[in-house]
Amino acid sequence: MTPSYVAPELADQVEASLPVEEFNRRVQAFTDEEAEEALELIRWFMRRYPTPKERLDFARRTFDQWTRPTRIVRRP
């Protein structure tokens, strides 16, 4: 069942797994600068959320925030 937060035209792409070979190909295409930036972000994240539970809690909070309906207010 496709989650309701996904547009129907994107559902297949959202549900698809990225094969390991494709992930590796994309990582190997990084420039040295991109690779260093990615490693810095990973290191920061691992320090900020050192346990799997903390990482999952963060992911759940962020997912809830990003998929929350937006209230649109008209200008007066």
Buried (B, 14 or more C-beta within 10 A) or exposed (E): EEEEEBEEEEEEEEEEEEEEEEEEEEEEEEEEEEEEEEEEEEEEEEEEBEEEEEBEEEEEEEEEEEEEEEEEEEEE
